[in-house]
Amino acid sequence: MKMRILNVLLFSLAGVSGVQAEPFDLPEVVINAPLMRELPPATLSATVAELDPGVPADGGILLRSIPGADGSRMGGLGIDPIIRGQSQNQLNVLVDGAYAFGGCPNRMDPPTVYADLDGTDEVTVIKGSQTLIYGGGGSGGTILFERNTPRFADGERPRVVLKGGVTGNSNTVDGSIDMAAGNATGFGRANLHKRTAENYKDGNGDEVRSAYNTEGVGATLGYTPSDDTRMELSFNRTHDYDVLFAGAGMDSPYSDSDQWRLRLHHDTAIGPFSALNAEVYRVEVDHLMDNYSLRTQTAPRKMRVPSSSDTSGGRVVADLDAGAMDWNMGVDYIQVDRDATRFWDLKSDAVDVPNSYMWPDVSRSSLGLFAEMQYPVSERGQITAGLRYDRVQATISESRANTRPVGPAWVMSPNQLYTTYYGQQGEDRDENNIGGLLRYAHELGDGLVATGGISRSVRTADATERYLSSNNMVGAMRWIGNPGLDPEKHHQIDITLGKESARWNASLDLFYDHVTDYILRDRAHGQAGILKDDGATIYRNVDATLYGGELYGAYRITERLRAGASIAYVYAQNRTDDRAIAQIPPLNGTVNLDYAEDRWSVGGRVKWSDTQTRVDDDLTTGSGQDVGETAGWWVLDLYGKIKVGQHGDVLLGVDNVFDRAYAYHVNRANVDPFNPQAIQVNEPGRTFWARAALTF
């Protein structure tokens, strides 16, 4: 098993769309144990099995296996990833090259939920701002879920992978099939997956609302006339239904996604360019949440929110060799159209009377131009420099923004809400955002590598931050976007040291992020620019500082026995108000021990988290997004793998061996208009699982 350690040990993003291979060679880490987690805290690429041998429900849970990454839970599905204390649109998430944006205003369906993990061949995580080719923003990092179908040879048999598993506690049953056939000229690939899960119990034996059902189908047609040329047309559809959430006042009867992609990779000279990569995509998401169809109604009124999020975009990246310099340059475009209306049962049993135009038919488009250059200044050193410009436009439907929903006097139109809290109406906005980076990497010898960089990245406000409008009679239960938000501007410094030897390897990654105009989700307390003091959820710009790092080490005790450990920490401060920023993970880490023979392997991992005392949990003076201080915890997971015959693998494990009751500090704010309190959801208690795979 091989895993590319990117930027720390290889200084490149080899194999990722549009990025030039490294101009000089550095060592590659080879991992023989199938269940080893030798994952450094820097940028990495790995398979799903390398990240987690178990049965992760979605991409958010999978990413929790990486040092410096975390995720907030509302239920059994839809873990929202956090990297270095940054989340949501501070992370760029691409599934097979396409941006994915969920359809729920409260992120019941973060984009990582739409990645089919059984059909994903490689996951790449780029922490911080280390490349400009995946769009503007991405100050916290970039996450890529990729399918990479190897080219067929003439006469090669079809490839088939069958997977299935069961998980105790939640009585989860899942299965998938991934089939591909072709020849040297082209191929076809199809995949199916389905999973059903009931509510799980936490370590206290209490049932947690977490049941879900998910299924999907995908197909890819590929044209491969040579090793250097590939064209792919793919379609994927996912259907999540009857998804329950303990951390919200609503559940999701369905969340559907249709994803179309056309991709071209040409690694042969075209005029002055040595390679060309291009892709276009369309992603359509339809989502529904309500507070009555999947639970006993406890709220005063029935409410439902159908919503949609449609994304169209494309990217062209060309590689140019100019003497000793290698250039990646290109253009990308993305447009996201979102609409959501909350209906209630005011004088209607059908729950069809508009209460709030939560996303009043809003759109955001961005046209980006970028160029990156890699220049080896010596046999051991390399400079990377890049510049990016994004022309961003945010628009709102004037008619929808001025339409007052049916109801009592406190029910207001979006523009009335914006004016009440910010003194301005929902207007179209244009932005000219400029980002860039400068990095230097140096091989110091004896397997020691040092990397340092500075960067500027700019993130525009998303649809929720800028245009959300949620009515309620009580001010503290309202939720209003701010049309006047300025874009976030991140100025980061990062330093990495990596050491690799025959018996051990280690890496230390440190970062400092000075943010101007940080977009803070807060409460209305009459701050500068906020006209009300009624505790409504609002957004405003503040200045902020984030810093921290990750430390990782692995040691080969014997040829068969290996140990590893990691530790990560983030400090985040709202400098404008001199208080902690909410939803920041505390000091946390892992310790693992793995033993591998030729046909079997076993391992164990301890996950731990320190107490978190830096919180913003007071609704009367702060944002109240944190539930409160969180106690520290640790849990033990055990796992094993057996090779069965030539084609089969059986994986067995037990998570949370000692059945501990615990919760990650990060949580999700409630979308229930009748209960604005943040809710923290406990993780599953002791869970046995088994999984089998057949590969032909």
VENRA-V960759 format. One record per residue. N is the residue number from 1. PSI is psi in whole degrees, 0 to 359 (* if undefined). BURIAL is + if it has 16 or more other ideal C-beta (glycine too) atoms within 10 Angstrom, else -. Layout:
<<N/PSI/BURIAL> <N/PSI/BURIAL>>
This chain:
<<1/131/-> <2/146/-> <3/128/+> <4/123/+> <5/107/+> <6/142/+> <7/327/+> <8/315/+> <9/340/+> <10/345/+> <11/28/+> <12/171/+> <13/56/+> <14/135/-> <15/353/-> <16/143/+> <17/123/+> <18/7/+> <19/133/+> <20/143/+> <21/161/-> <22/140/+> <23/346/-> <24/154/+> <25/139/-> <26/163/+> <27/151/-> <28/136/-> <29/129/+> <30/126/-> <31/121/+> <32/330/-> <33/123/+> <34/335/+> <35/12/+> <36/145/+> <37/57/+> <38/74/+> <39/111/+> <40/162/+> <41/356/+> <42/186/+> <43/136/+> <44/159/+> <45/139/+> <46/163/+> <47/167/-> <48/319/+> <49/326/+> <50/328/+> <51/321/+> <52/116/+> <53/351/+> <54/217/+> <55/73/+> <56/137/+> <57/327/+> <58/180/+> <59/332/+> <60/319/+> <61/320/+> <62/317/+> <63/341/+> <64/342/+> <65/351/+> <66/131/+> <67/133/+> <68/357/+> <69/148/+> <70/186/+> <71/141/+> <72/141/+> <73/135/+> <74/335/+> <75/209/+> <76/340/+> <77/148/+> <78/38/+> <79/125/+> <80/117/+> <81/151/+> <82/130/+> <83/123/+> <84/41/+> <85/5/+> <86/147/+> <87/184/+> <88/233/+> <89/5/+> <90/353/+> <91/136/+> <92/122/+> <93/121/+> <94/134/+> <95/111/+> <96/44/+> <97/352/+> <98/134/+> <99/139/+> <100/132/+> <101/130/+> <102/167/+> <103/357/+> <104/129/+> <105/334/+> <106/14/+> <107/43/+> <108/333/+> <109/71/+> <110/158/+> <111/333/+> <112/344/+> <113/343/+> <114/10/+> <115/120/+> <116/103/+> <117/326/+> <118/334/+> <119/6/+> <120/125/+> <121/332/-> <122/140/+> <123/127/+> <124/130/+> <125/120/+> <126/110/+> <127/138/+> <128/198/+> <129/94/+> <130/355/+> <131/156/+> <132/0/+> <133/352/+> <134/26/+> <135/169/+> <136/168/+> <137/226/+> <138/31/+> <139/327/+> <140/333/+> <141/180/+> <142/137/+> <143/126/+> <144/123/+> <145/121/+> <146/142/+> <147/126/+> <148/96/-> <149/115/+> <150/147/-> <151/139/+> <152/153/+> <153/154/-> <154/132/-> <155/357/-> <156/140/-> <157/157/-> <158/152/-> <159/132/+> <160/132/-> <161/120/+> <162/131/+> <163/147/+> <164/153/+> <165/165/+> <166/148/+> <167/123/+> <168/184/-> <169/295/+> <170/359/+> <171/46/-> <172/136/+> <173/129/-> <174/155/+> <175/154/-> <176/158/+> <177/135/+> <178/115/+> <179/142/+> <180/143/+> <181/151/-> <182/193/+> <183/194/-> <184/340/-> <185/330/-> <186/176/+> <187/164/+> <188/142/-> <189/135/+> <190/146/-> <191/147/+> <192/145/+> <193/152/+> <194/141/+> <195/138/+> <196/140/-> <197/140/+> <198/179/+> <199/141/+> <200/168/+> <201/141/+> <202/184/+> <203/345/+> <204/357/-> <205/7/-> <206/137/-> <207/134/-> <208/129/+> <209/106/+> <210/7/+> <211/151/+> <212/164/+> <213/137/-> <214/141/+> <215/157/+> <216/161/+> <217/145/+> <218/155/+> <219/142/-> <220/134/+> <221/127/-> <222/142/+> <223/118/-> <224/73/+> <225/341/-> <226/172/-> <227/339/-> <228/353/-> <229/133/-> <230/135/+> <231/135/+> <232/137/+> <233/124/-> <234/154/+> <235/136/-> <236/140/+> <237/131/-> <238/146/+> <239/106/-> <240/133/+> <241/155/-> <242/53/-> <243/121/+> <244/147/+> <245/118/+> <246/332/+> <247/23/+> <248/159/+> <249/4/+> <250/162/+> <251/174/+> <252/106/+> <253/327/+> <254/157/-> <255/111/+> <256/145/+> <257/131/+> <258/128/-> <259/120/+> <260/139/+> <261/143/+> <262/123/-> <263/144/+> <264/130/-> <265/122/+> <266/108/+> <267/37/-> <268/147/-> <269/133/-> <270/102/-> <271/232/-> <272/352/-> <273/137/+> <274/341/+> <275/157/+> <276/132/+> <277/135/+> <278/149/+> <279/148/+> <280/153/+> <281/162/+> <282/125/+> <283/123/+> <284/126/+> <285/129/+> <286/131/-> <287/146/+> <288/134/+> <289/147/+> <290/173/+> <291/23/+> <292/333/+> <293/333/+> <294/6/+> <295/160/-> <296/127/-> <297/125/-> <298/344/-> <299/157/+> <300/330/-> <301/153/-> <302/139/+> <303/145/+> <304/151/+> <305/95/+> <306/138/+> <307/162/+> <308/151/+> <309/110/+> <310/127/+> <311/131/+> <312/143/+> <313/180/+> <314/167/+> <315/140/+> <316/124/+> <317/128/+> <318/140/+> <319/133/+> <320/124/+> <321/118/-> <322/82/-> <323/235/-> <324/348/-> <325/138/-> <326/126/+> <327/140/+> <328/119/+> <329/151/+> <330/189/+> <331/143/-> <332/159/+> <333/141/+> <334/140/+> <335/129/-> <336/119/+> <337/127/+> <338/142/+> <339/135/+> <340/132/+> <341/132/+> <342/126/+> <343/153/+> <344/176/+> <345/32/+> <346/110/+> <347/32/-> <348/123/-> <349/346/-> <350/358/-> <351/55/+> <352/18/-> <353/123/+> <354/133/+> <355/320/+> <356/137/+> <357/86/+> <358/312/+> <359/99/+> <360/67/+> <361/68/+> <362/159/+> <363/147/+> <364/130/+> <365/151/+> <366/128/+> <367/120/-> <368/143/+> <369/136/-> <370/156/+> <371/134/+> <372/144/+> <373/135/+> <374/130/+> <375/114/+> <376/113/+> <377/347/-> <378/182/-> <379/339/-> <380/352/-> <381/149/+> <382/138/+> <383/137/+> <384/130/+> <385/146/+> <386/158/+> <387/140/+> <388/139/+> <389/132/+> <390/127/+> <391/111/-> <392/136/+> <393/129/-> <394/130/+> <395/156/+> <396/143/+> <397/118/+> <398/318/-> <399/318/-> <400/321/+> <401/332/+> <402/357/-> <403/124/-> <404/123/-> <405/164/+> <406/135/-> <407/187/+> <408/180/-> <409/332/-> <410/351/-> <411/118/+> <412/159/+> <413/163/+> <414/315/+> <415/325/+> <416/320/+> <417/314/+> <418/316/+> <419/322/+> <420/323/+> <421/333/+> <422/351/+> <423/19/-> <424/157/-> <425/170/+> <426/108/+> <427/158/-> <428/147/-> <429/141/+> <430/139/-> <431/146/+> <432/101/-> <433/132/+> <434/127/-> <435/166/+> <436/171/+> <437/156/+> <438/122/-> <439/149/+> <440/131/-> <441/139/+> <442/129/+> <443/113/+> <444/351/-> <445/158/-> <446/36/-> <447/7/+> <448/129/-> <449/137/+> <450/138/+> <451/138/+> <452/149/-> <453/158/+> <454/150/-> <455/160/+> <456/127/+> <457/145/+> <458/128/+> <459/127/+> <460/157/+> <461/144/+> <462/184/+> <463/322/+> <464/313/+> <465/326/+> <466/323/+> <467/2/+> <468/144/+> <469/107/+> <470/117/+> <471/152/+> <472/152/+> <473/326/-> <474/128/-> <475/319/+> <476/348/+> <477/10/+> <478/159/+> <479/113/+> <480/126/+> <481/164/+> <482/105/+> <483/342/+> <484/13/+> <485/139/+> <486/156/+> <487/149/+> <488/141/+> <489/111/+> <490/129/+> <491/108/-> <492/148/+> <493/132/-> <494/147/+> <495/133/-> <496/136/+> <497/127/+> <498/137/+> <499/131/+> <500/133/+> <501/182/-> <502/329/-> <503/337/-> <504/160/+> <505/150/+> <506/158/+> <507/146/+> <508/127/+> <509/121/+> <510/145/+> <511/154/+> <512/129/+> <513/112/+> <514/116/+> <515/126/+> <516/143/-> <517/37/+> <518/133/+> <519/107/+> <520/127/+> <521/122/+> <522/188/+> <523/150/+> <524/110/+> <525/24/+> <526/28/-> <527/173/+> <528/125/-> <529/354/-> <530/121/+> <531/349/-> <532/158/+> <533/59/-> <534/10/+> <535/10/+> <536/150/+> <537/122/+> <538/176/+> <539/144/+> <540/161/+> <541/134/+> <542/170/+> <543/143/+> <544/161/+> <545/133/-> <546/136/+> <547/161/+> <548/206/+> <549/180/+> <550/142/+> <551/131/+> <552/145/+> <553/147/+> <554/142/+> <555/130/-> <556/100/+> <557/312/-> <558/182/-> <559/331/-> <560/338/-> <561/128/-> <562/150/+> <563/152/-> <564/160/+> <565/153/+> <566/157/+> <567/141/+> <568/148/+> <569/143/+> <570/135/+> <571/128/-> <572/127/+> <573/130/+> <574/102/+> <575/330/-> <576/317/-> <577/359/+> <578/55/-> <579/163/+> <580/148/+> <581/137/+> <582/163/+> <583/44/+> <584/123/+> <585/148/+> <586/182/+> <587/129/+> <588/167/+> <589/188/+> <590/156/+> <591/129/+> <592/153/+> <593/127/-> <594/140/+> <595/134/+> <596/129/+> <597/182/-> <598/322/-> <599/1/-> <600/160/-> <601/153/+> <602/159/+> <603/168/+> <604/151/+> <605/133/+> <606/122/-> <607/138/+> <608/156/+> <609/137/+> <610/172/+> <611/151/-> <612/110/+> <613/346/-> <614/95/+> <615/161/+> <616/82/+> <617/7/+> <618/112/-> <619/336/+> <620/337/-> <621/340/-> <622/212/+> <623/333/+> <624/17/+> <625/330/+> <626/141/+> <627/324/+> <628/192/-> <629/145/-> <630/133/+> <631/154/-> <632/163/-> <633/164/+> <634/147/+> <635/154/+> <636/130/+> <637/139/+> <638/148/-> <639/159/+> <640/161/+> <641/138/+> <642/131/-> <643/124/-> <644/110/-> <645/207/-> <646/337/-> <647/350/-> <648/150/-> <649/138/+> <650/128/-> <651/136/+> <652/149/+> <653/168/+> <654/125/+> <655/148/+> <656/61/+> <657/321/+> <658/13/-> <659/47/+> <660/146/+> <661/120/-> <662/164/+> <663/143/+> <664/148/+> <665/319/+> <666/140/+> <667/184/+> <668/138/+> <669/144/+> <670/138/+> <671/352/+> <672/120/+> <673/348/+> <674/359/+> <675/97/-> <676/1/+> <677/143/-> <678/150/+> <679/135/+> <680/130/+> <681/127/+> <682/148/+> <683/165/+> <684/148/+> <685/203/+> <686/130/+> <687/117/+> <688/143/-> <689/155/+> <690/145/-> <691/141/+> <692/149/+> <693/136/+> <694/127/-> <695/124/-> <696/*/->>
